[in-house]
Amino acid sequence: MFCAGAAAALIVLELTLRLLPVTFGLNQVERVDTALWPLHDFQAHAPYTHSMTWEMQNARHGRTNNFGQLAPFDYIAGSHPVVVVGDSYIEAQMNDYPDTLQGHLGNMLGPAGLVYGFGASGLSLSDYLALVGQASAEFTPRAAVFLVINGDISESLIDQVGHYYFRETKDGLNLAFHSKSFNSLLERMQQGAREVRLYRYLTQNLRFTLPELASLFREARAQGPAEPVEKQATAQYAVVDRFLAELPGRSGIEPRCIAFLLDGDRYALYDPRLASPPADLPGARAYFLRRASELGFHVADLQPLFRDHFKRHRRHFDYYPVDRHLNGLGHRLAAERAYDLLFRQNGGRC
């Protein structure tokens, strides 16, 4: 009787959640095939819903395109678009497409200016380098915008399953990929679990995932004591140098048609007590800004832009206090800056 009652309660809960905007539907392609990811992110032409917190706030609905990216149109091979590259900030599950950086930029360029967004959660500079190489072969882009966030430099050195990273060799840093092992039975079990709304509510809305907790403990044990700051700085500077050196060749885009937007600590603008510890050393961030500019790339630090706007209007650029991802205002300001760098200041040559 007890088991039957518990089962009935779970069934009722599952049916109820199916009527509510639980985060659901975004399943990534298998990363065994390195030729696909991250250019192909989620499964193609699949409907999805995204919401935040246990209350399922800010519900968004959409459908992935032919490359599994969150855009309401398919991407066309050889179409010479402007590509916008980043992590979950560009993936932008929490925004309607017109409110994303790529959506705003596409609107500014008009019908003749195709803009394709490529973003996936957890990417870093090493992943961006692989991604633009894939995009170059597929689309021959004419310009690129990169949204660089805190952690993109340092995380490029971490050997993570299913990601690209910079591996130290006798010849310096080289781009490598850590493949995932594929277990067909486990994959089918995981796919079945992802179809259960209760499971999705627990793992996506409540962010309760035992595998992630276990990986954090494993990573903490593997890393041991923190490296000296001098060694971290040397490694992060090397990441910047390698990334900037390889980017034009891999992307097929001249530096004058590539723009970098460096995000800042927006919560610290709202309240200094909410400042986040930097994952990338401040010196490495400053070095990225300086070195990219010296090499002919267009670079903008978004922190002063956000600071000035917040002083005047007192509006948030994200989903404070529940989510640090950019909202429509944050994406619009970033898109305006990218447009200025690539098209106004560049005389439209891109």
C-alpha positions as CSV (number, residue, x, y, z in Angstrom):
1,M,0.0,0.0,0.0
2,F,2.8,2.4,0.9
3,C,4.7,1.6,-2.3
4,A,1.6,2.0,-4.4
5,G,0.8,5.3,-2.8
6,A,4.4,6.6,-3.3
7,A,4.3,5.5,-7.0
8,A,0.9,7.2,-7.5
9,A,2.3,10.4,-5.9
10,L,5.3,10.3,-8.3
11,I,3.1,9.8,-11.3
12,V,0.8,12.7,-10.3
13,L,3.9,14.9,-9.7
14,E,5.4,13.9,-13.1
15,L,2.1,14.6,-14.9
16,T,1.8,18.0,-13.1
17,L,5.4,19.0,-14.1
18,R,4.6,18.2,-17.7
19,L,2.1,21.0,-17.6
20,L,4.6,23.5,-16.2
21,P,7.7,25.1,-17.9
22,V,10.3,22.8,-16.5
23,T,13.7,23.2,-18.3
24,F,13.5,20.4,-20.8
25,G,14.5,19.2,-24.3
26,L,18.2,20.2,-24.8
27,N,20.3,17.1,-25.3
28,Q,23.8,17.5,-26.5
29,V,25.3,15.5,-29.4
30,E,27.7,12.8,-28.5
31,R,31.2,14.2,-28.1
32,V,33.0,11.1,-29.2
33,D,33.0,12.6,-32.8
34,T,35.3,15.6,-32.4
35,A,34.3,16.7,-36.0
36,L,30.9,17.7,-34.7
37,W,31.2,19.4,-31.4
38,P,31.0,22.2,-30.5
39,L,29.9,23.5,-33.9
40,H,27.0,21.0,-33.5
41,D,25.8,21.5,-29.9
42,F,22.4,20.1,-29.1
43,Q,20.3,17.7,-31.1
44,A,19.0,19.4,-34.3
45,H,15.4,20.6,-34.8
46,A,14.4,19.8,-31.2
47,P,11.9,21.8,-29.1
48,Y,13.1,23.0,-25.7
49,T,11.9,25.0,-22.7
50,H,14.1,26.9,-20.2
51,S,13.2,28.3,-16.9
52,M,15.0,29.4,-13.7
53,T,14.8,28.4,-10.1
54,W,12.3,26.1,-8.3
55,E,9.6,28.6,-9.3
56,M,10.3,28.1,-13.0
57,Q,10.7,31.9,-13.6
58,N,11.5,33.5,-16.9
59,A,10.2,30.6,-19.0
60,R,11.4,30.5,-22.6
61,H,10.4,28.2,-25.4
62,G,12.1,27.5,-28.7
63,R,13.5,25.0,-31.2
64,T,17.1,24.2,-32.1
65,N,18.3,24.7,-35.7
66,N,20.0,22.3,-38.1
67,F,23.3,22.7,-36.1
68,G,21.7,22.3,-32.8
69,Q,22.2,25.9,-32.0
70,L,19.5,28.1,-30.3
71,A,18.5,30.1,-33.4
72,P,15.0,30.3,-35.1
73,F,16.5,29.7,-38.5
74,D,18.9,27.2,-40.1
75,Y,22.5,27.9,-40.9
76,I,23.6,27.7,-44.6
77,A,26.9,26.3,-45.6
78,G,29.3,28.8,-47.4
79,S,27.1,31.8,-46.5
80,H,29.9,34.1,-45.2
81,P,28.2,35.1,-42.0
82,V,29.5,37.1,-39.0
83,V,29.9,34.5,-36.3
84,V,29.4,35.2,-32.6
85,V,31.3,32.8,-30.3
86,G,31.1,32.2,-26.6
87,D,29.9,29.8,-23.9
88,S,26.5,29.6,-22.2
89,Y,26.3,33.5,-22.4
90,I,26.0,33.1,-26.2
91,E,24.0,29.9,-26.1
92,A,21.6,32.1,-24.1
93,Q,18.9,29.7,-23.2
94,M,17.4,32.3,-20.9
95,N,16.8,34.9,-23.6
96,D,14.5,35.1,-26.6
97,Y,16.7,35.1,-29.8
98,P,16.0,38.8,-30.7
99,D,17.4,39.7,-27.2
100,T,20.8,37.9,-27.7
101,L,24.0,39.5,-28.9
102,Q,23.8,37.7,-32.2
103,G,20.1,38.7,-32.6
104,H,20.8,42.4,-31.9
105,L,23.8,42.4,-34.2
106,G,21.8,40.7,-37.0
107,N,19.2,43.4,-36.6
108,M,21.8,46.1,-36.8
109,L,23.3,44.7,-40.0
110,G,20.0,44.2,-41.7
111,P,18.8,41.5,-44.1
112,A,22.0,41.3,-46.0
113,G,24.1,40.7,-42.9
114,L,23.9,37.1,-41.7
115,V,24.9,36.5,-38.1
116,Y,25.3,33.0,-36.7
117,G,25.7,32.4,-33.0
118,F,27.8,29.5,-31.7
119,G,27.7,29.0,-27.9
120,A,27.8,26.0,-25.6
121,S,27.9,25.8,-21.8
122,G,31.4,25.4,-20.4
123,L,33.4,26.4,-23.4
124,S,36.7,28.3,-23.0
125,L,39.3,29.8,-25.3
126,S,40.6,26.4,-26.3
127,D,37.1,25.3,-27.3
128,Y,36.6,28.6,-29.2
129,L,39.7,28.0,-31.2
130,A,38.4,24.6,-32.3
131,L,34.9,25.9,-32.9
132,V,36.0,28.7,-35.3
133,G,38.1,26.2,-37.2
134,Q,35.0,24.1,-37.8
135,A,32.9,27.2,-38.6
136,S,35.6,28.4,-41.1
137,A,35.4,25.1,-43.0
138,E,31.6,25.1,-43.0
139,F,30.6,28.7,-43.5
140,T,33.7,30.8,-44.5
141,P,32.8,33.6,-42.1
142,R,33.7,37.2,-42.9
143,A,33.9,38.5,-39.3
144,A,33.8,37.2,-35.8
145,V,32.8,38.4,-32.3
146,F,34.0,36.6,-29.2
147,L,32.4,37.2,-25.8
148,V,35.2,36.4,-23.3
149,I,34.1,35.8,-19.7
150,N,35.9,35.2,-16.4
151,G,37.6,31.8,-16.5
152,D,37.9,31.5,-20.2
153,I,41.7,31.7,-20.0
154,S,42.5,29.5,-17.0
155,E,39.9,26.9,-17.9
156,S,41.7,26.4,-21.3
157,L,44.5,24.6,-19.4
158,I,42.2,22.1,-17.6
159,D,42.0,18.6,-19.1
160,Q,38.2,18.0,-19.0
161,V,36.4,15.1,-20.6
162,G,34.5,16.2,-23.7
163,H,36.4,19.5,-24.1
164,Y,39.4,20.9,-26.0
165,Y,42.3,22.2,-23.9
166,F,45.8,23.4,-24.3
167,R,48.3,20.6,-23.5
168,E,51.8,21.4,-22.5
169,T,54.4,19.8,-24.8
170,K,58.1,20.3,-25.4
171,D,57.1,22.6,-28.3
172,G,54.8,24.7,-26.1
173,L,51.0,24.6,-25.8
174,N,49.1,22.4,-28.3
175,L,45.4,22.1,-28.8
176,A,44.1,18.7,-27.7
177,F,40.7,17.0,-27.3
178,H,39.7,14.7,-24.4
179,S,37.2,12.3,-25.9
180,K,34.4,10.8,-23.9
181,S,34.1,7.1,-23.6
182,F,30.8,5.8,-25.1
183,N,28.6,3.2,-23.4
184,S,25.5,2.5,-25.4
185,L,23.6,1.1,-22.5
186,L,24.5,4.0,-20.2
187,E,23.6,6.4,-23.0
188,R,20.2,4.9,-23.4
189,M,19.6,5.0,-19.7
190,Q,20.6,8.7,-19.5
191,Q,18.4,9.5,-22.5
192,G,15.5,7.8,-20.8
193,A,16.1,9.8,-17.6
194,R,16.2,13.0,-19.6
195,E,12.7,12.4,-20.8
196,V,11.4,12.4,-17.2
197,R,10.2,15.9,-16.1
198,L,10.8,15.3,-12.4
199,Y,14.5,14.4,-13.2
200,R,14.8,17.5,-15.3
201,Y,13.3,19.7,-12.6
202,L,15.7,18.3,-10.0
203,T,18.8,18.6,-12.2
204,Q,18.1,21.7,-14.2
205,N,15.8,24.0,-12.1
206,L,17.1,22.9,-8.7
207,R,20.6,22.2,-10.0
208,F,21.0,19.0,-8.0
209,T,23.3,16.7,-9.8
210,L,25.3,14.0,-8.0
211,P,27.8,13.4,-10.9
212,E,28.7,17.1,-10.9
213,L,29.3,17.1,-7.1
214,A,31.4,14.0,-7.4
215,S,33.5,15.5,-10.2
216,L,34.1,18.6,-8.1
217,F,35.5,16.4,-5.3
218,R,37.7,14.5,-7.8
219,E,39.0,17.7,-9.3
220,A,39.8,19.2,-5.9
221,R,41.8,16.0,-5.0
222,A,43.6,16.0,-8.4
223,Q,44.6,19.7,-8.3
224,G,46.0,19.6,-4.8
225,P,47.6,22.9,-3.5
226,A,47.2,26.0,-5.6
227,E,50.1,26.7,-7.9
228,P,52.2,29.8,-7.2
229,V,50.8,33.0,-8.8
230,E,53.9,33.4,-10.9
231,K,53.5,29.9,-12.5
232,Q,49.7,30.6,-13.0
233,A,50.6,33.9,-14.7
234,T,53.1,32.3,-17.0
235,A,50.6,29.6,-18.0
236,Q,47.8,32.0,-18.6
237,Y,49.9,34.4,-20.6
238,A,51.0,31.4,-22.8
239,V,47.3,30.6,-23.4
240,V,46.6,34.1,-24.6
241,D,49.6,34.1,-26.9
242,R,48.8,30.7,-28.4
243,F,45.1,31.5,-28.9
244,L,45.8,34.9,-30.6
245,A,48.5,33.4,-32.7
246,E,46.4,30.6,-34.0
247,L,43.1,32.3,-34.4
248,P,43.5,34.1,-37.8
249,G,44.8,30.9,-39.4
250,R,42.1,28.6,-38.0
251,S,39.2,31.1,-38.6
252,G,40.3,32.4,-42.0
253,I,39.5,35.9,-40.7
254,E,41.9,38.8,-40.6
255,P,42.5,40.3,-37.1
256,R,40.8,43.6,-38.2
257,C,37.5,41.7,-38.6
258,I,37.7,40.0,-35.2
259,A,36.3,41.7,-32.1
260,F,36.8,40.6,-28.5
261,L,34.3,41.7,-25.8
262,L,35.6,41.0,-22.3
263,D,32.9,40.7,-19.7
264,G,33.3,42.2,-16.2
265,D,32.1,41.6,-12.7
266,R,28.6,43.1,-13.0
267,Y,27.4,42.0,-9.5
268,A,30.3,44.1,-8.1
269,L,28.8,47.1,-9.8
270,Y,25.5,46.5,-8.0
271,D,27.1,45.9,-4.7
272,P,30.9,45.8,-4.0
273,R,30.2,43.1,-1.4
274,L,29.1,40.8,-4.2
275,A,32.4,40.9,-6.1
276,S,33.5,37.5,-7.4
277,P,37.0,36.1,-7.1
278,P,38.6,36.2,-10.5
279,A,39.2,32.8,-12.1
280,D,41.6,34.4,-14.5
281,L,44.4,36.5,-13.0
282,P,43.8,40.2,-13.5
283,G,47.2,40.5,-15.1
284,A,46.3,37.9,-17.7
285,R,43.0,39.7,-18.5
286,A,44.9,42.9,-18.9
287,Y,47.5,41.1,-21.0
288,F,44.7,39.8,-23.3
289,L,43.4,43.3,-23.8
290,R,46.8,44.8,-24.6
291,R,48.2,41.9,-26.7
292,A,45.1,41.5,-28.8
293,S,45.1,45.2,-29.6
294,E,48.8,45.2,-30.5
295,L,48.1,42.3,-33.0
296,G,45.4,44.3,-34.8
297,F,42.3,42.7,-33.2
298,H,39.4,44.9,-32.0
299,V,39.1,44.7,-28.2
300,A,36.6,46.2,-25.7
301,D,36.4,45.9,-22.0
302,L,32.7,45.8,-21.1
303,Q,33.2,46.6,-17.4
304,P,33.5,50.4,-17.9
305,L,30.6,50.4,-20.3
306,F,28.4,48.6,-17.8
307,R,29.6,50.8,-14.9
308,D,28.7,54.0,-16.7
309,H,25.3,52.7,-17.8
310,F,24.5,51.5,-14.3
311,K,25.4,54.9,-12.8
312,R,23.0,56.6,-15.1
313,H,20.1,54.2,-15.3
314,R,20.4,51.8,-12.3
315,R,19.4,48.9,-14.5
316,H,20.8,45.3,-14.2
317,F,22.4,43.7,-17.2
318,D,21.6,40.1,-16.1
319,Y,19.1,38.1,-14.1
320,Y,20.3,39.4,-10.7
321,P,20.2,37.9,-8.1
322,V,19.4,34.4,-9.5
323,D,21.5,34.2,-12.6
324,R,24.6,36.0,-13.9
325,H,23.9,35.4,-17.6
326,L,23.3,38.6,-19.6
327,N,19.7,39.7,-20.1
328,G,18.4,41.6,-23.2
329,L,20.0,44.9,-22.0
330,G,23.4,43.3,-21.5
331,H,23.3,41.6,-24.8
332,R,22.2,44.8,-26.6
333,L,25.0,46.9,-25.1
334,A,27.5,44.2,-26.1
335,A,26.1,44.0,-29.6
336,E,26.3,47.8,-30.0
337,R,29.9,47.7,-28.9
338,A,30.7,44.9,-31.4
339,Y,29.0,46.8,-34.2
340,D,31.0,49.9,-33.4
341,L,34.3,48.0,-33.4
342,L,33.8,46.0,-36.6
343,F,31.6,48.2,-38.8
344,R,31.5,51.8,-37.7
345,Q,35.2,52.2,-36.8
346,N,36.3,49.8,-39.4
347,G,34.6,51.7,-42.3
348,G,32.3,48.7,-43.0
349,R,35.3,46.8,-44.6
350,C,34.3,43.5,-42.9
